[in-house]
Amino acid sequence: MTVTLKTATGDFVYETKISRLHKYPEVILWGKRVFTIFAPGVYWEAFCYVIPEVADE
């Protein structure tokens, strides 16, 4: 499957092939960047916040 990564404004970032799956993944992590599916095979960069795991108190 070919996937295209784009910035949040739609500018081209990277294109590559990934393993064939039953459907496109909803999220792709590329280094420290996060991309969410916009259309089949097209992913736009998303901004996210990681909540660190906290031990039960």
Secondary structure, DSSP 4 states (H G I P E B T S, - for coil): -EEEEE-TTS-EEEEEE----SS--SEEEETTEEEEEEETTEEEEE-----------
